Amino acid sequence: MGLFIRNRRISESELIAIRGLIREEGKLGRTHLSRQLCRLWDWRQANRSYREIACRDLLRQLEARGLIELPKALCAARRPGYKSQVQTPCLSTDPVEVPLQEIGPEVQIVPVESALERQRLNGMSSSAGVRSGGVWACDIWSTTTAC
């Protein structure tokens, strides 16, 4: 058989070994299968790490051709084109109406230089803020606010 996938020739005996591995260890998941197969073949990248992603792709291609049947995925995989959704941080720009000394010693005021720094603060509670000639972040009672 002259099957060639991911720059690797797959022989009939290797296909039989893949089917046996799926039968014996398939319940442990596709990632486990690809790791085991890479170790069996000593299939590595130039940096000597195993070619696990290429191996999973090879397994999917074999399945698409009807040559093997992979176990169901244990969890959803990211597909090509997947993009994480980064939400705009909910930041308070309300002025602080009381002197900082009255808020307490837990207040830390740190300049925020860029939009990237604002994104880093995403998800943190905004309970007060200070704006004086620029953008600032305030740490109040272990929460951070960017203004």
VMD Tcl script that builds the backbone (N, CA, C; Angstrom):
set m [mol new atoms 441]
animate dup $m
set s [atomselect $m all]
$s set {name element resname resid chain x y z} {
  {N N MET 1 A 0.867 -1.182 0.000}
  {CA C MET 1 A 0.000 0.000 0.000}
  {C C MET 1 A 0.906 1.235 0.000}
  {N N GLY 2 A 0.624 2.212 -0.836}
  {CA C GLY 2 A 1.453 3.396 -0.966}
  {C C GLY 2 A 0.789 4.625 -0.379}
  {N N LEU 3 A 0.405 4.561 0.878}
  {CA C LEU 3 A -0.265 5.683 1.533}
  {C C LEU 3 A 0.779 6.640 2.095}
  {N N PHE 4 A 0.643 7.927 1.783}
  {CA C PHE 4 A 1.614 8.929 2.207}
  {C C PHE 4 A 0.847 10.108 2.800}
  {N N ILE 5 A 0.979 10.322 4.115}
  {CA C ILE 5 A 0.265 11.402 4.810}
  {C C ILE 5 A 1.249 12.116 5.722}
  {N N ARG 6 A 1.211 13.450 5.710}
  {CA C ARG 6 A 2.057 14.278 6.573}
  {C C ARG 6 A 3.544 13.900 6.426}
  {N N ASN 7 A 3.973 13.742 5.177}
  {CA C ASN 7 A 5.362 13.401 4.859}
  {C C ASN 7 A 5.798 12.089 5.502}
  {N N ARG 8 A 4.853 11.201 5.665}
  {CA C ARG 8 A 5.161 9.897 6.255}
  {C C ARG 8 A 4.449 8.814 5.458}
  {N N ARG 9 A 5.213 7.812 5.074}
  {CA C ARG 9 A 4.635 6.665 4.372}
  {C C ARG 9 A 4.034 5.736 5.419}
  {N N ILE 10 A 2.779 5.364 5.238}
  {CA C ILE 10 A 2.077 4.489 6.170}
  {C C ILE 10 A 1.956 3.114 5.514}
  {N N SER 11 A 2.602 2.143 6.116}
  {CA C SER 11 A 2.547 0.774 5.582}
  {C C SER 11 A 1.313 0.058 6.133}
  {N N GLU 12 A 1.016 -1.083 5.546}
  {CA C GLU 12 A -0.119 -1.887 6.012}
  {C C GLU 12 A 0.119 -2.346 7.450}
  {N N SER 13 A 1.353 -2.714 7.776}
  {CA C SER 13 A 1.640 -3.172 9.144}
  {C C SER 13 A 1.480 -2.015 10.140}
  {N N GLU 14 A 1.840 -0.796 9.756}
  {CA C GLU 14 A 1.640 0.360 10.644}
  {C C GLU 14 A 0.153 0.647 10.833}
  {N N LEU 15 A -0.620 0.492 9.767}
  {CA C LEU 15 A -2.068 0.683 9.860}
  {C C LEU 15 A -2.683 -0.334 10.815}
  {N N ILE 16 A -2.212 -1.571 10.761}
  {CA C ILE 16 A -2.687 -2.609 11.681}
  {C C ILE 16 A -2.305 -2.247 13.117}
  {N N ALA 17 A -1.090 -1.734 13.310}
  {CA C ALA 17 A -0.643 -1.322 14.644}
  {C C ALA 17 A -1.482 -0.156 15.167}
  {N N ILE 18 A -1.829 0.776 14.296}
  {CA C ILE 18 A -2.673 1.913 14.701}
  {C C ILE 18 A -4.041 1.412 15.145}
  {N N ARG 19 A -4.625 0.496 14.378}
  {CA C ARG 19 A -5.930 -0.059 14.752}
  {C C ARG 19 A -5.860 -0.777 16.100}
  {N N GLY 20 A -4.765 -1.513 16.328}
  {CA C GLY 20 A -4.589 -2.205 17.607}
  {C C GLY 20 A -4.450 -1.219 18.759}
  {N N LEU 21 A -3.692 -0.140 18.533}
  {CA C LEU 21 A -3.532 0.893 19.564}
  {C C LEU 21 A -4.876 1.539 19.892}
  {N N ILE 22 A -5.674 1.794 18.873}
  {CA C ILE 22 A -7.004 2.391 19.087}
  {C C ILE 22 A -7.881 1.423 19.885}
  {N N ARG 23 A -7.832 0.163 19.525}
  {CA C ARG 23 A -8.639 -0.842 20.222}
  {C C ARG 23 A -8.208 -0.969 21.697}
  {N N GLU 24 A -6.906 -0.983 21.960}
  {CA C GLU 24 A -6.383 -1.183 23.311}
  {C C GLU 24 A -6.452 0.066 24.194}
  {N N GLU 25 A -6.164 1.247 23.613}
  {CA C GLU 25 A -6.013 2.450 24.434}
  {C C GLU 25 A -6.874 3.625 23.971}
  {N N GLY 26 A -7.783 3.375 23.056}
  {CA C GLY 26 A -8.605 4.453 22.504}
  {C C GLY 26 A -9.463 5.170 23.525}
  {N N LYS 27 A -9.849 4.456 24.576}
  {CA C LYS 27 A -10.708 5.077 25.602}
  {C C LYS 27 A -9.981 6.192 26.353}
  {N N LEU 28 A -8.658 6.227 26.239}
  {CA C LEU 28 A -7.874 7.266 26.916}
  {C C LEU 28 A -7.810 8.565 26.112}
  {N N GLY 29 A -8.344 8.550 24.900}
  {CA C GLY 29 A -8.454 9.780 24.123}
  {C C GLY 29 A -7.477 9.872 22.959}
  {N N ARG 30 A -7.772 10.800 22.079}
  {CA C ARG 30 A -6.976 10.995 20.863}
  {C C ARG 30 A -5.582 11.540 21.156}
  {N N THR 31 A -5.484 12.416 22.142}
  {CA C THR 31 A -4.172 12.962 22.495}
  {C C THR 31 A -3.269 11.832 22.991}
  {N N HIS 32 A -3.816 10.967 23.809}
  {CA C HIS 32 A -3.044 9.824 24.298}
  {C C HIS 32 A -2.593 8.956 23.125}
  {N N LEU 33 A -3.512 8.699 22.186}
  {CA C LEU 33 A -3.166 7.880 21.018}
  {C C LEU 33 A -2.026 8.498 20.221}
  {N N SER 34 A -2.117 9.807 19.991}
  {CA C SER 34 A -1.069 10.455 19.188}
  {C C SER 34 A 0.273 10.436 19.921}
  {N N ARG 35 A 0.243 10.609 21.228}
  {CA C ARG 35 A 1.493 10.551 22.002}
  {C C ARG 35 A 2.114 9.160 21.927}
  {N N GLN 36 A 1.288 8.148 22.107}
  {CA C GLN 36 A 1.787 6.777 22.055}
  {C C GLN 36 A 2.339 6.445 20.669}
  {N N LEU 37 A 1.631 6.860 19.641}
  {CA C LEU 37 A 2.070 6.584 18.275}
  {C C LEU 37 A 3.395 7.284 17.964}
  {N N CYS 38 A 3.539 8.517 18.406}
  {CA C CYS 38 A 4.808 9.234 18.216}
  {C C CYS 38 A 5.947 8.507 18.913}
  {N N ARG 39 A 5.687 7.984 20.091}
  {CA C ARG 39 A 6.734 7.268 20.821}
  {C C ARG 39 A 7.079 5.945 20.128}
  {N N LEU 40 A 6.051 5.238 19.657}
  {CA C LEU 40 A 6.291 3.982 18.942}
  {C C LEU 40 A 7.135 4.199 17.681}
  {N N TRP 41 A 6.814 5.267 16.952}
  {CA C TRP 41 A 7.520 5.562 15.698}
  {C C TRP 41 A 8.759 6.417 15.922}
  {N N ASP 42 A 8.934 6.947 17.130}
  {CA C ASP 42 A 9.975 7.938 17.409}
  {C C ASP 42 A 9.876 9.082 16.387}
  {N N TRP 43 A 8.640 9.546 16.200}
  {CA C TRP 43 A 8.344 10.584 15.205}
  {C C TRP 43 A 8.524 11.941 15.869}
  {N N ARG 44 A 9.598 12.644 15.499}
  {CA C ARG 44 A 9.971 13.885 16.168}
  {C C ARG 44 A 10.160 15.034 15.189}
  {N N GLN 45 A 10.084 16.237 15.744}
  {CA C GLN 45 A 10.388 17.450 15.000}
  {C C GLN 45 A 11.897 17.666 15.031}
  {N N ALA 46 A 12.341 18.697 14.331}
  {CA C ALA 46 A 13.769 19.032 14.309}
  {C C ALA 46 A 14.292 19.344 15.713}
  {N N ASN 47 A 13.434 19.891 16.575}
  {CA C ASN 47 A 13.864 20.225 17.945}
  {C C ASN 47 A 13.754 19.033 18.902}
  {N N ARG 48 A 13.497 17.850 18.371}
  {CA C ARG 48 A 13.423 16.580 19.098}
  {C C ARG 48 A 12.141 16.376 19.895}
  {N N SER 49 A 11.199 17.313 19.839}
  {CA C SER 49 A 9.914 17.069 20.505}
  {C C SER 49 A 9.038 16.236 19.574}
  {N N TYR 50 A 8.125 15.494 20.172}
  {CA C TYR 50 A 7.259 14.620 19.380}
  {C C TYR 50 A 6.309 15.436 18.500}
  {N N ARG 51 A 5.962 14.872 17.354}
  {CA C ARG 51 A 5.087 15.529 16.381}
  {C C ARG 51 A 3.622 15.179 16.678}
  {N N GLU 52 A 3.165 15.524 17.869}
  {CA C GLU 52 A 1.837 15.109 18.315}
  {C C GLU 52 A 0.712 15.719 17.489}
  {N N ILE 53 A 0.814 16.982 17.153}
  {CA C ILE 53 A -0.249 17.635 16.375}
  {C C ILE 53 A -0.292 17.043 14.973}
  {N N ALA 54 A 0.864 16.853 14.360}
  {CA C ALA 54 A 0.921 16.221 13.040}
  {C C ALA 54 A 0.350 14.810 13.104}
  {N N CYS 55 A 0.628 14.117 14.188}
  {CA C CYS 55 A 0.126 12.764 14.357}
  {C C CYS 55 A -1.399 12.752 14.483}
  {N N ARG 56 A -1.950 13.691 15.242}
  {CA C ARG 56 A -3.415 13.764 15.352}
  {C C ARG 56 A -4.038 14.074 13.995}
  {N N ASP 57 A -3.387 14.939 13.233}
  {CA C ASP 57 A -3.876 15.245 11.891}
  {C C ASP 57 A -3.811 13.999 11.008}
  {N N LEU 58 A -2.719 13.253 11.097}
  {CA C LEU 58 A -2.580 12.015 10.343}
  {C C LEU 58 A -3.714 11.048 10.698}
  {N N LEU 59 A -3.999 10.915 11.989}
  {CA C LEU 59 A -5.081 10.025 12.426}
  {C C LEU 59 A -6.434 10.479 11.878}
  {N N ARG 60 A -6.684 11.785 11.905}
  {CA C ARG 60 A -7.952 12.300 11.345}
  {C C ARG 60 A -8.046 12.033 9.848}
  {N N GLN 61 A -6.928 12.168 9.137}
  {CA C GLN 61 A -6.936 11.897 7.701}
  {C C GLN 61 A -7.169 10.418 7.413}
  {N N LEU 62 A -6.572 9.544 8.219}
  {CA C LEU 62 A -6.830 8.115 8.057}
  {C C LEU 62 A -8.303 7.797 8.297}
  {N N GLU 63 A -8.889 8.452 9.291}
  {CA C GLU 63 A -10.313 8.252 9.571}
  {C C GLU 63 A -11.163 8.773 8.419}
  {N N ALA 64 A -10.815 9.942 7.878}
  {CA C ALA 64 A -11.569 10.522 6.764}
  {C C ALA 64 A -11.540 9.606 5.534}
  {N N ARG 65 A -10.471 8.843 5.377}
  {CA C ARG 65 A -10.349 7.907 4.246}
  {C C ARG 65 A -10.993 6.557 4.547}
  {N N GLY 66 A -11.555 6.425 5.751}
  {CA C GLY 66 A -12.230 5.185 6.120}
  {C C GLY 66 A -11.294 4.054 6.499}
  {N N LEU 67 A -10.040 4.366 6.812}
  {CA C LEU 67 A -9.057 3.329 7.113}
  {C C LEU 67 A -8.998 2.981 8.602}
  {N N ILE 68 A -9.421 3.888 9.456}
  {CA C ILE 68 A -9.499 3.635 10.900}
  {C C ILE 68 A -10.758 4.304 11.430}
  {N N GLU 69 A -11.124 3.956 12.649}
  {CA C GLU 69 A -12.220 4.637 13.328}
  {C C GLU 69 A -11.701 5.138 14.666}
  {N N LEU 70 A -11.603 6.460 14.778}
  {CA C LEU 70 A -11.102 7.068 16.008}
  {C C LEU 70 A -12.189 7.087 17.078}
  {N N PRO 71 A -11.781 7.050 18.335}
  {CA C PRO 71 A -12.772 7.211 19.404}
  {C C PRO 71 A -13.316 8.636 19.375}
  {N N LYS 72 A -14.467 8.808 19.974}
  {CA C LYS 72 A -15.031 10.162 20.070}
  {C C LYS 72 A -14.075 11.052 20.849}
  {N N ALA 73 A -14.037 12.327 20.470}
  {CA C ALA 73 A -13.187 13.287 21.169}
  {C C ALA 73 A -13.670 13.439 22.610}
  {N N LEU 74 A -12.747 13.466 23.565}
  {CA C LEU 74 A -13.109 13.625 24.973}
  {C C LEU 74 A -13.523 15.059 25.282}
  {N N CYS 75 A -12.950 16.019 24.551}
  {CA C CYS 75 A -13.323 17.417 24.714}
  {C C CYS 75 A -13.195 18.108 23.360}
  {N N ALA 76 A -13.858 19.233 23.225}
  {CA C ALA 76 A -13.837 19.959 21.967}
  {C C ALA 76 A -12.440 20.498 21.677}
  {N N ALA 77 A -12.003 20.347 20.450}
  {CA C ALA 77 A -10.689 20.847 20.047}
  {C C ALA 77 A -10.856 22.182 19.326}
  {N N ARG 78 A -9.825 22.983 19.391}
  {CA C ARG 78 A -9.823 24.214 18.614}
  {C C ARG 78 A -9.599 23.848 17.153}
  {N N ARG 79 A -10.328 24.479 16.326}
  {CA C ARG 79 A -10.227 24.219 14.890}
  {C C ARG 79 A -9.470 25.354 14.220}
  {N N PRO 80 A -8.962 25.118 13.009}
  {CA C PRO 80 A -8.299 26.221 12.286}
  {C C PRO 80 A -9.237 27.415 12.176}
  {N N GLY 81 A -8.705 28.583 12.429}
  {CA C GLY 81 A -9.511 29.801 12.377}
  {C C GLY 81 A -10.104 30.179 13.717}
  {N N TYR 82 A -9.895 29.349 14.747}
  {CA C TYR 82 A -10.415 29.648 16.069}
  {C C TYR 82 A -9.763 30.917 16.596}
  {N N LYS 83 A -10.572 31.793 17.151}
  {CA C LYS 83 A -10.030 33.011 17.748}
  {C C LYS 83 A -10.650 33.197 19.117}
  {N N SER 84 A -9.800 33.427 20.087}
  {CA C SER 84 A -10.297 33.718 21.427}
  {C C SER 84 A -11.007 35.067 21.398}
  {N N GLN 85 A -12.099 35.159 22.094}
  {CA C GLN 85 A -12.835 36.404 22.170}
  {C C GLN 85 A -12.307 37.213 23.343}
  {N N VAL 86 A -11.677 38.334 23.041}
  {CA C VAL 86 A -11.175 39.230 24.075}
  {C C VAL 86 A -12.188 40.348 24.223}
  {N N GLN 87 A -12.730 40.465 25.409}
  {CA C GLN 87 A -13.723 41.485 25.663}
  {C C GLN 87 A -13.046 42.768 26.128}
  {N N THR 88 A -13.671 43.881 25.767}
  {CA C THR 88 A -13.184 45.163 26.237}
  {C C THR 88 A -13.404 45.226 27.742}
  {N N PRO 89 A -12.379 45.590 28.478}
  {CA C PRO 89 A -12.547 45.631 29.933}
  {C C PRO 89 A -13.572 46.671 30.365}
  {N N CYS 90 A -14.285 46.342 31.403}
  {CA C CYS 90 A -15.252 47.271 31.980}
  {C C CYS 90 A -14.512 48.100 33.026}
  {N N LEU 91 A -14.139 49.293 32.638}
  {CA C LEU 91 A -13.333 50.130 33.515}
  {C C LEU 91 A -14.117 51.356 33.943}
  {N N SER 92 A -13.955 51.707 35.181}
  {CA C SER 92 A -14.606 52.890 35.712}
  {C C SER 92 A -13.708 54.103 35.520}
  {N N THR 93 A -14.281 55.169 35.014}
  {CA C THR 93 A -13.532 56.431 34.901}
  {C C THR 93 A -14.134 57.486 35.821}
  {N N ASP 94 A -14.976 57.007 36.756}
  {CA C ASP 94 A -15.600 57.931 37.698}
  {C C ASP 94 A -14.535 58.542 38.610}
  {N N PRO 95 A -14.639 59.830 38.891}
  {CA C PRO 95 A -13.654 60.442 39.788}
  {C C PRO 95 A -13.864 59.962 41.228}
  {N N VAL 96 A -12.795 59.922 41.965}
  {CA C VAL 96 A -12.879 59.591 43.385}
  {C C VAL 96 A -13.344 60.852 44.096}
  {N N GLU 97 A -14.429 60.746 44.834}
  {CA C GLU 97 A -15.043 61.905 45.473}
  {C C GLU 97 A -14.499 62.185 46.867}
  {N N VAL 98 A -13.701 61.273 47.402}
  {CA C VAL 98 A -13.148 61.462 48.745}
  {C C VAL 98 A -11.626 61.439 48.648}
  {N N PRO 99 A -10.950 62.053 49.593}
  {CA C PRO 99 A -9.484 61.967 49.592}
  {C C PRO 99 A -9.032 60.512 49.726}
  {N N LEU 100 A -7.951 60.153 49.039}
  {CA C LEU 100 A -7.461 58.780 49.065}
  {C C LEU 100 A -7.116 58.319 50.475}
  {N N GLN 101 A -6.702 59.255 51.341}
  {CA C GLN 101 A -6.362 58.889 52.708}
  {C C GLN 101 A -7.569 58.285 53.433}
  {N N GLU 102 A -8.782 58.731 53.070}
  {CA C GLU 102 A -9.983 58.212 53.725}
  {C C GLU 102 A -10.343 56.816 53.238}
  {N N ILE 103 A -9.888 56.469 52.051}
  {CA C ILE 103 A -10.202 55.139 51.517}
  {C C ILE 103 A -9.420 54.082 52.262}
  {N N GLY 104 A -8.199 54.374 52.600}
  {CA C GLY 104 A -7.422 53.422 53.376}
  {C C GLY 104 A -6.040 53.201 52.787}
  {N N PRO 105 A -5.205 52.532 53.546}
  {CA C PRO 105 A -3.825 52.314 53.113}
  {C C PRO 105 A -3.691 51.261 52.013}
  {N N GLU 106 A -4.787 50.552 51.673}
  {CA C GLU 106 A -4.722 49.505 50.658}
  {C C GLU 106 A -4.673 50.051 49.233}
  {N N VAL 107 A -4.755 51.364 49.064}
  {CA C VAL 107 A -4.812 51.969 47.738}
  {C C VAL 107 A -3.415 52.066 47.143}
  {N N GLN 108 A -3.273 51.556 45.913}
  {CA C GLN 108 A -2.035 51.704 45.157}
  {C C GLN 108 A -2.400 52.312 43.816}
  {N N ILE 109 A -1.727 53.384 43.447}
  {CA C ILE 109 A -1.991 54.048 42.177}
  {C C ILE 109 A -0.807 53.775 41.257}
  {N N VAL 110 A -1.111 53.214 40.093}
  {CA C VAL 110 A -0.076 52.814 39.152}
  {C C VAL 110 A -0.440 53.365 37.783}
  {N N PRO 111 A 0.497 54.015 37.064}
  {CA C PRO 111 A 0.162 54.510 35.713}
  {C C PRO 111 A -0.047 53.358 34.740}
  {N N VAL 112 A -1.048 53.512 33.885}
  {CA C VAL 112 A -1.335 52.543 32.828}
  {C C VAL 112 A -0.960 53.222 31.518}
  {N N GLU 113 A 0.032 52.666 30.830}
  {CA C GLU 113 A 0.611 53.340 29.677}
  {C C GLU 113 A -0.062 53.022 28.347}
  {N N SER 114 A -0.771 51.903 28.240}
  {CA C SER 114 A -1.271 51.528 26.921}
  {C C SER 114 A -2.593 50.782 27.024}
  {N N ALA 115 A -3.205 50.604 25.863}
  {CA C ALA 115 A -4.437 49.825 25.794}
  {C C ALA 115 A -4.166 48.379 26.185}
  {N N LEU 116 A -2.965 47.872 25.883}
  {CA C LEU 116 A -2.608 46.515 26.276}
  {C C LEU 116 A -2.625 46.363 27.790}
  {N N GLU 117 A -2.131 47.372 28.478}
  {CA C GLU 117 A -2.135 47.333 29.934}
  {C C GLU 117 A -3.570 47.359 30.453}
  {N N ARG 118 A -4.435 48.106 29.781}
  {CA C ARG 118 A -5.850 48.108 30.175}
  {C C ARG 118 A -6.448 46.723 30.009}
  {N N GLN 119 A -6.094 46.041 28.888}
  {CA C GLN 119 A -6.616 44.692 28.667}
  {C C GLN 119 A -6.128 43.739 29.746}
  {N N ARG 120 A -4.899 43.910 30.215}
  {CA C ARG 120 A -4.367 43.054 31.268}
  {C C ARG 120 A -5.211 43.166 32.525}
  {N N LEU 121 A -5.784 44.322 32.731}
  {CA C LEU 121 A -6.603 44.553 33.906}
  {C C LEU 121 A -8.031 44.049 33.738}
  {N N ASN 122 A -8.328 43.500 32.562}
  {CA C ASN 122 A -9.678 43.010 32.259}
  {C C ASN 122 A -10.145 42.012 33.315}
  {N N GLY 123 A -11.378 42.134 33.666}
  {CA C GLY 123 A -11.967 41.188 34.585}
  {C C GLY 123 A -11.787 41.533 36.050}
  {N N MET 124 A -11.039 42.562 36.328}
  {CA C MET 124 A -10.835 42.943 37.722}
  {C C MET 124 A -11.857 43.998 38.109}
  {N N SER 125 A -12.303 43.950 39.307}
  {CA C SER 125 A -13.344 44.846 39.797}
  {C C SER 125 A -12.896 46.303 39.728}
  {N N SER 126 A -13.812 47.169 39.343}
  {CA C SER 126 A -13.479 48.592 39.323}
  {C C SER 126 A -14.347 49.307 40.344}
  {N N SER 127 A -13.740 49.665 41.466}
  {CA C SER 127 A -14.508 50.309 42.525}
  {C C SER 127 A -14.127 51.764 42.721}
  {N N ALA 128 A -12.993 52.188 42.194}
  {CA C ALA 128 A -12.607 53.594 42.291}
  {C C ALA 128 A -11.495 53.849 41.306}
  {N N GLY 129 A -11.283 55.083 40.959}
  {CA C GLY 129 A -10.208 55.383 40.030}
  {C C GLY 129 A -9.716 56.800 40.219}
  {N N VAL 130 A -8.517 57.068 39.738}
  {CA C VAL 130 A -7.925 58.393 39.822}
  {C C VAL 130 A -7.431 58.750 38.440}
  {N N ARG 131 A -7.726 59.947 37.986}
  {CA C ARG 131 A -7.225 60.399 36.695}
  {C C ARG 131 A -6.605 61.769 36.908}
  {N N SER 132 A -5.335 61.855 36.632}
  {CA C SER 132 A -4.642 63.122 36.820}
  {C C SER 132 A -3.603 63.261 35.724}
  {N N GLY 133 A -4.008 63.812 34.583}
  {CA C GLY 133 A -3.083 63.999 33.479}
  {C C GLY 133 A -2.721 62.719 32.764}
  {N N GLY 134 A -3.471 61.660 32.925}
  {CA C GLY 134 A -3.170 60.409 32.252}
  {C C GLY 134 A -4.096 59.314 32.704}
  {N N VAL 135 A -3.758 58.132 32.379}
  {CA C VAL 135 A -4.570 56.978 32.728}
  {C C VAL 135 A -3.912 56.286 33.905}
  {N N TRP 136 A -4.716 55.885 34.876}
  {CA C TRP 136 A -4.173 55.288 36.091}
  {C C TRP 136 A -4.945 54.040 36.462}
  {N N ALA 137 A -4.301 53.171 37.197}
  {CA C ALA 137 A -4.967 52.006 37.783}
  {C C ALA 137 A -4.837 52.113 39.285}
  {N N CYS 138 A -5.884 51.744 39.983}
  {CA C CYS 138 A -5.876 51.827 41.440}
  {C C CYS 138 A -6.162 50.445 42.002}
  {N N ASP 139 A -5.358 50.012 42.946}
  {CA C ASP 139 A -5.581 48.724 43.608}
  {C C ASP 139 A -6.201 49.009 44.963}
  {N N ILE 140 A -7.473 48.643 45.101}
  {CA C ILE 140 A -8.204 48.943 46.337}
  {C C ILE 140 A -8.751 47.635 46.876}
  {N N TRP 141 A -8.360 47.256 48.076}
  {CA C TRP 141 A -8.813 46.040 48.730}
  {C C TRP 141 A -8.629 44.830 47.809}
  {N N SER 142 A -7.458 44.699 47.234}
  {CA C SER 142 A -7.066 43.574 46.373}
  {C C SER 142 A -7.840 43.516 45.076}
  {N N THR 143 A -8.438 44.617 44.654}
  {CA C THR 143 A -9.045 44.668 43.326}
  {C C THR 143 A -8.374 45.810 42.572}
  {N N THR 144 A -8.310 45.685 41.269}
  {CA C THR 144 A -7.612 46.686 40.460}
  {C C THR 144 A -8.598 47.402 39.571}
  {N N THR 145 A -8.420 48.701 39.451}
  {CA C THR 145 A -9.272 49.525 38.616}
  {C C THR 145 A -8.395 50.339 37.681}
  {N N ALA 146 A -8.744 50.369 36.411}
  {CA C ALA 146 A -8.052 51.244 35.468}
  {C C ALA 146 A -9.007 52.336 35.064}
  {N N CYS 147 A -8.499 53.555 34.996}
  {CA C CYS 147 A -9.356 54.699 34.682}
  {C C CYS 147 A -8.787 55.432 33.481}
}
mol reanalyze $m
mol bondsrecalc $m
mol representation Tube
mol addrep $m
